[in-house]
Amino acid sequence: MNVRLQDRAEVALRSLDPPEQEKVHAAIQVLERNDLGKLRGSQKLRALKLASQERLYSFRVNNMLRLILSASPSQWIVEDIMQHDRLARLF
């Protein structure tokens, strides 16, 4: 699947240290090789519960980082990259 980074995610990626950037790139490669159906049962992908109808997912990069994703039939959209602690406070 195609993976597209939103502006917010690109800024977050550039702000990470190089080792963390490499881990994010590795996670993006996993997303490129898999669609939502294949990752749905994965320990790394979790649906986020929102009040709106929008479907967002959290994809685990490592113990501290999560990719916030939306999905269409042909692509993943990385909406943001967040620290796990911050994400836990929001959801």
N, C-alpha and C positions, 0 to 999 in steps of 0.2 A: 504494500500500500504506500501511497505517497504520504509524506509527512511535511506539513507546513508549519513554520513557527510564526506566531503573531509577534508584533513589535515588542510587547511587554515581555514575552519569553526570550526574545533575542537580547534585550537589555539585561535581563536576569542572567542569561548564559554568559555574557561578556563580563559580568561582575564576579563570577565564580573564579576560584583558583584553578590553575591548569589541570591538576589531577581530577578535580570535580567536573571540569568541562569535559574531560575524556570519558568519565563515567556517564555523563548526560549523552554524549555522542554515541556511546555503546548502547544506551537505552533506546535512543532514536533508531539505531540499526535493528534492534529487536522489533520495534514497531513497524519498520519498513517491511520486515519479513512476515508479519502476522496481521490478520484482520481481527475485528472485534470478536467474531465467533470463536476464533482459535484462542484468544487471550481471556475470554470470559471466565473460564474456570481457573485461571492462573492466580497464584498468590500475590502477584505483583500488581494486578489491575483490580481496582475497586470502584464501584459506582458511588458517586457522591449524592446525598439526598438534598434536594433543593426545593424551595417553595415554588419556583417557576417550573415550566414544562421542559426547560433545557436539560439535556442529559450531559453531565460532565463526569469524567472519570479521573481517578488518581492512579498514576503509575509509579511504582517504587523504583527509584534510581539506586539508592543505598539507604542506610539507616536514617540519614538526615534529609535527603532530598526527594521531592515528588514532582512529577510532571503532571500538570492539570490539563486534561485533554477533552476535546469533543471529537466526535467521529461522524463521518458520512460514509456511504457505501464504498467510496474509492479513496478516502484519505483520512488521516489523523490530523487534527489541528492542535498544536501545543499552544494552549492559551496562556500558560504561565509556568514558572518553575518556582517552587516554594520549599521552604524549610518545613519539615514534618511538624514541628512544634506549632508553627504559625497556622498551618492547615488544620491541626487538631482544635485550635481555638475557634476557627471559623465554622467548622462543621462538627 
